[in-house]
Amino acid sequence: MTIDPDTFRSVLAQWPSGVSVVTTVAGDGWHGMTASSFSSVSVDPPLILVCLNRRITTHALIEASGVFAVSVLAKDQTVIGRRFAGQERVADRFAGGAWQTRVTGAPVLTDAVGWLDCRVVHAYAGGDHTIFVGAVLGAATERVVAPLLFHSRAWGQLADVLPDAVGVADSGLLSALRHHAVPAGAAGTLATALRAAGVRVRVRDPHGCLTSAGDRRTATALVATADEVADAALGGAGVLELPAGDTSGGAAGTRHILEEARRYDMTAACWLPDAFAPARAGEVLAAVDALAALGCDEIGLDEGAEAASPRQVRALLQDATVRASTSPRPVSLRVRLRDRHGLGLVNALTAMKSGVRHFDTTLGGIDGVLACEDVQFLADRLGVACDSPRAALVAAAADLERHLGGALPGRTYRVPIS
């Protein structure tokens, strides 16, 4: 039975793959092409393969030189992929790129997701292609970032997959109730109700604390110095929060607080302020790496004073979640989003689809932060499980409304429970 070539190509196009640039070196300089037919062969010894059409120039040059390199492209390197695929006519495909040589002389892209520098050890005929097997002589992961994909003849990125479950914490109620002069007894009752519903609540900060009963894992304390850790632990908090951008002493001060947290068997969450401001993206990603290396258990990204768009949230989180999950000591990412310009829940959805599973909120949204009951409502409508039952959150919001004597900013606490 003969397969129609167009049908064969159409079926192959349905298989999503990463995108790489295969390069080599010849007497007149560097040469390269975009390829998706690249795969690992062996770990011991390290071997990879690339499949190249025998009619193209790069095939002949690799055959002659006996060396090649593979650079795996990142999600923001579509232009490079198109250029080396011949879709953009340029005099020099390598111009303007971060290309350097390592072991074999074949160029590697030093700002790619990663690269492999190889010597050809086998060449097998495969129809109109040759399967080049390369012994890996050099390799590096240059950037922790999502890869570029190719599917159905189109460039793309990893699909947005909703998490199976999300959790909500309330890190704003303590200061918000203080601002609204809610009596301490009533504030403690609200915090206890939330903790009983599985919401992690900040019950202590440098300006005061709430008397609230419950599992220590649902009580957090915001500290500024290591001297405050012991009191927080003895006061029943099982989670320590610290504003990493404001902690005195820089890295040394943060490290000291983290050491004290481990001493008292507390989970440590470090918060980065104004995390989604475009001008701070590089700084924030570097801080995620640094805080993970210091031993933070969780890293919080606070929207802060500058309103973030879904695009900004997506741009940062797509890289930050990869960095956090692939660090030598993986950490959890949290976000604290504001409800500005009607985009709060849109940003929360964007965060979920970017891999975030933990949201810091405020009951009723009374400080401008997304309301915990709104995030739970969103998760429920998306079919995403939430640790905290809606009925308990709505009841707590109604109780808060009575204390404040007016409607809450939260959008969904009056929606009937179905």
C-alpha positions in Angstrom: 0.0 0.0 0.0 1.4 3.4 -1.0 0.9 6.3 1.3 0.1 9.7 -0.3 3.0 12.1 0.6 0.7 14.9 1.5 -1.3 12.7 3.8 1.9 11.5 5.4 3.1 15.0 6.0 -0.3 16.0 7.3 -0.2 13.2 9.9 3.3 14.1 11.0 2.3 17.8 11.3 -0.1 16.8 14.1 2.8 15.7 16.3 4.0 18.6 18.4 7.7 19.0 18.8 10.4 21.3 20.1 12.3 23.5 17.7 16.1 23.4 17.4 18.8 24.9 15.2 21.3 22.5 14.0 24.7 24.1 13.1 28.1 23.1 11.9 31.3 24.7 10.7 33.0 24.6 7.3 36.0 26.3 5.7 33.9 29.3 4.8 32.3 29.8 8.2 29.2 28.7 10.1 26.1 27.1 8.7 22.8 26.1 10.2 19.2 25.2 9.7 16.0 24.8 11.8 15.1 21.2 12.6 12.5 19.4 14.7 13.9 15.9 14.0 16.2 15.8 17.0 16.1 13.3 19.9 18.2 11.7 22.7 19.6 8.3 22.1 21.6 7.3 25.2 22.6 8.7 28.5 25.7 6.6 29.1 27.4 7.4 26.9 25.6 10.7 26.1 24.3 10.4 22.5 21.8 12.3 20.5 20.6 12.2 16.9 19.4 14.6 14.2 17.8 13.6 10.9 18.6 15.7 7.9 17.5 15.7 4.3 20.4 14.5 2.1 19.8 17.3 -0.5 20.4 20.3 1.9 23.7 22.1 2.3 23.9 21.5 6.1 23.8 17.7 5.5 26.8 17.8 3.3 28.7 20.1 5.6 28.1 17.9 8.7 29.1 14.8 6.6 32.3 16.5 5.7 33.2 18.1 9.1 32.0 15.4 11.4 30.7 17.8 13.9 27.4 19.5 14.7 25.6 21.4 17.5 22.0 21.6 18.5 20.5 24.7 20.2 17.0 24.3 21.6 15.0 27.5 21.1 13.0 29.3 23.7 9.4 30.6 23.4 10.6 34.1 22.5 13.0 32.9 19.7 10.5 32.4 16.9 12.4 34.9 14.8 15.5 32.8 15.0 13.5 29.6 14.1 12.0 31.3 11.1 15.3 32.7 9.9 17.1 29.4 10.0 14.1 27.7 8.3 14.6 30.1 5.4 11.3 31.9 6.0 13.1 35.2 6.4 15.7 36.2 3.8 18.8 37.6 5.4 22.4 37.9 4.3 23.7 36.3 7.5 21.5 34.1 9.6 23.9 34.3 12.6 24.0 38.2 12.6 22.8 39.7 15.8 22.5 36.4 17.7 24.4 35.3 20.8 26.3 32.6 18.9 29.6 31.3 20.2 31.8 28.2 19.8 32.5 25.7 22.5 34.2 22.3 21.9 33.9 21.3 18.2 33.8 24.7 16.6 30.2 24.4 15.6 28.3 27.5 16.9 25.8 27.3 19.8 23.2 29.8 20.8 24.1 30.9 24.3 20.7 32.4 25.2 18.8 29.3 24.0 17.0 27.0 26.4 20.0 24.7 26.1 22.6 23.5 23.6 24.6 20.3 22.8 27.9 20.2 21.0 28.6 16.9 19.2 31.0 14.8 17.2 29.4 12.4 14.6 30.0 8.8 15.6 27.4 7.1 13.3 25.6 8.0 10.1 22.7 5.8 9.0 20.7 6.0 5.8 17.0 6.6 6.4 15.2 7.0 3.1 15.9 10.5 1.8 17.4 11.5 5.1 20.5 10.6 7.0 20.4 9.9 10.8 23.5 11.5 12.3 24.3 10.1 15.8 26.5 12.5 17.8 28.6 11.9 20.9 27.9 14.9 23.2 31.1 16.7 24.1 29.6 19.8 25.6 26.2 20.8 26.9 24.5 23.6 29.0 21.1 24.8 30.1 21.5 28.5 29.5 18.1 29.8 30.3 15.3 28.4 32.5 12.4 29.4 30.2 9.5 27.7 28.4 10.5 26.2 25.0 9.3 27.1 21.5 7.0 24.5 19.9 6.0 23.6 16.4 2.7 22.0 15.6 0.6 21.7 12.5 3.0 24.0 10.6 2.7 26.8 13.2 4.9 28.1 16.0 3.6 27.9 19.5 4.1 27.5 23.2 3.2 25.0 25.8 -0.6 24.6 26.1 -2.4 26.3 29.0 -3.5 23.5 31.4 -5.6 24.4 34.4 -4.4 22.9 37.7 -6.3 20.1 39.4 -6.6 22.2 42.6 -5.8 25.6 44.0 -5.5 26.9 47.5 -6.4 30.3 49.0 -4.7 32.1 51.8 -5.7 35.4 53.5 -2.7 37.6 54.1 -4.6 40.9 54.2 -7.3 40.5 56.7 -5.2 41.4 59.8 -4.1 44.8 58.6 -7.4 45.5 56.9 -9.5 44.9 60.0 -7.0 47.1 62.0 -7.5 49.8 59.4 -11.3 49.5 59.8 -11.1 49.5 63.6 -12.9 46.1 63.9 -12.7 44.9 67.5 -10.0 42.4 68.2 -12.5 39.8 69.4 -14.5 40.0 66.2 -11.3 39.9 64.1 -10.2 36.8 65.9 -13.5 35.1 65.3 -13.3 35.8 61.5 -9.8 34.5 61.4 -10.8 31.3 63.2 -13.7 30.8 60.8 -11.4 31.1 57.8 -8.8 28.8 59.3 -11.4 26.2 60.1 -12.4 26.3 56.4 -8.8 25.5 55.4 -7.7 29.1 54.6 -4.2 30.0 55.7 -4.5 33.3 57.6 -1.9 35.9 58.6 -2.5 36.3 62.3 0.6 38.2 63.2 2.6 41.1 61.8 5.0 43.7 63.3 2.0 45.9 64.3 -0.1 43.4 66.2 -1.6 39.9 66.3 -5.0 38.1 66.4 -6.0 35.5 68.9 -7.2 32.7 66.7 -7.4 29.0 67.3 -6.5 26.3 64.7 -3.9 24.2 63.1 -0.5 26.0 63.1 -0.2 25.2 59.4 -3.1 27.6 58.8 -1.5 30.5 60.8 1.2 32.8 59.3 3.3 35.5 60.8 4.9 38.4 58.8 8.3 39.3 60.3 11.0 41.8 59.4 13.9 40.5 61.5 15.1 37.1 62.8 14.4 38.3 66.4 10.7 38.1 65.7 10.7 34.4 64.6 10.7 32.8 68.1 7.6 34.9 69.2 5.8 34.0 66.0 6.5 30.3 66.5 5.5 30.4 70.2 2.4 32.3 69.2 1.1 29.4 67.2 2.2 30.3 63.6 3.5 27.5 61.5 4.3 29.6 58.4 6.7 32.5 58.4 6.4 35.4 55.8 9.1 37.9 55.1 9.1 40.8 52.6 12.3 39.8 50.7 12.6 43.2 49.1 12.5 45.1 52.4 14.4 42.7 54.8 17.3 44.5 56.5 20.7 43.0 55.9 20.1 41.9 52.3 20.8 38.2 51.6 22.5 37.8 55.0 19.4 39.1 56.8 17.1 36.8 54.7 19.4 33.8 55.3 19.3 34.5 59.1 15.5 34.6 59.1 15.3 31.4 57.1 17.7 29.6 59.5 15.5 30.6 62.4 12.4 29.4 60.6 14.0 26.0 60.1 15.0 25.9 63.8 11.3 26.2 64.7 10.1 23.9 62.0 8.3 26.7 60.1 7.5 27.0 56.4 9.2 30.1 55.0 7.5 32.3 52.4 9.4 35.2 50.9 7.5 38.0 49.2 8.7 40.0 46.2 7.0 43.4 45.9 5.8 45.0 42.6 6.6 41.7 40.9 4.7 42.2 37.7 6.1 45.6 36.8 7.6 45.1 33.3 10.8 46.9 34.2 11.4 44.5 37.0 11.0 41.2 35.2 14.7 40.4 35.0 15.2 41.4 38.6 12.3 39.4 39.8 13.4 36.2 38.0 16.9 36.6 39.4 15.4 37.0 42.9 13.3 33.8 42.4 16.6 31.9 41.6 18.4 33.5 44.6 15.6 32.9 47.1 15.2 29.3 46.0 19.0 28.9 46.5 18.8 30.5 50.0 16.2 27.9 51.0 12.8 29.6 50.8 10.0 27.0 50.8 7.6 29.4 49.0 8.1 32.6 46.9 5.3 35.1 46.7 4.8 37.5 43.8 2.9 40.6 44.9 1.3 42.8 42.2 1.9 45.9 44.3 1.2 49.4 43.3 1.4 49.1 39.5 -1.6 47.5 37.9 -0.7 44.4 36.0 -2.3 43.2 32.8 -3.0 39.6 31.9 -0.2 39.8 29.4 2.3 41.0 32.1 1.2 38.3 34.5 1.6 35.6 31.8 5.0 36.9 30.7 6.5 36.7 34.2 4.8 33.6 35.4 5.6 31.4 32.4 9.3 31.9 33.2 9.0 32.1 37.0 7.0 28.8 37.4 9.6 26.9 35.3 12.5 28.4 37.4 10.8 27.6 40.7 9.9 24.0 39.8 13.3 23.1 38.2 15.6 24.7 40.8 17.9 22.3 42.7 15.5 22.7 45.6 12.0 23.2 44.0 9.8 25.9 45.6 6.1 26.8 45.4 5.0 30.0 43.8 2.2 32.2 45.3 0.7 35.3 43.9 -1.2 38.2 45.4 -3.3 40.1 42.8 -5.3 43.3 43.0 -8.8 43.7 41.6 -8.1 46.7 39.4 -10.0 47.8 36.3 -12.1 44.6 36.4 -9.0 42.5 35.6 -8.5 40.8 39.0 -10.1 37.5 38.2 -8.8 37.6 34.6 -5.3 37.8 36.1 -6.1 35.0 38.5 -7.2 32.8 35.6 -4.0 33.7 33.7 -2.0 32.7 36.8 -3.8 29.4 37.1 -3.1 28.7 33.4 0.5 29.6 33.9 1.0 27.0 36.6 0.2 28.9 39.8 -1.8 26.9 42.5 -1.6 29.2 45.5 -3.3 32.6 45.8 -3.0 35.1 48.6 -6.3 37.0 49.0 -8.3 39.1 51.5 -11.8 38.2 52.7 -14.3 40.5 51.0 -11.5 42.2 49.0 -11.6 45.0 51.6 -8.0 46.1 50.9 -8.1 46.0 47.1 -6.6 42.5 46.9 -8.7 39.8 45.3 -11.3 38.4 47.6 -10.7 34.8 48.7 -14.4 33.9 48.0 -14.0 35.3 44.5 -10.9 33.1 43.7 -12.8 30.1 45.1 -15.8 31.0 42.9 -13.6 31.2 39.8 -12.0 27.8 40.6 -15.4 26.3 41.1 -16.7 27.6 37.8 -13.6 26.3 36.0 -14.0 22.8 37.6 -10.8 23.3 39.6 -10.9 22.0 43.2 -10.4 24.4 46.1 -9.3 23.4 49.6 -11.8 25.8 51.1 -15.6 25.2 50.9 -17.5 28.1 49.3 -20.2 28.0 52.0 -17.7 28.8 54.8 -16.1 31.6 52.9 -19.5 33.2 52.0 -20.6 33.0 55.6 -17.4 34.7 56.8 -17.8 37.4 54.2 -21.4 38.0 55.3 -20.2 38.2 58.9 -17.5 40.8 57.8 -20.2 42.8 56.0 -22.1 43.1 59.2 -19.1 44.3 61.1 -18.3 46.9 58.5 -21.9 48.0 58.0 -21.8 48.1 54.2 -21.3 46.1 51.0 -17.9 44.5 50.4 -15.9 45.0 47.3 -15.9 41.3 46.7 -17.9 40.3 43.6 -19.4 36.9 44.3 -20.2 36.5 48.0 -23.9 37.3 47.4 -24.1 34.8 44.5 -26.4 32.0 45.6 -24.7 28.7 46.4 -25.8 26.1 44.0 
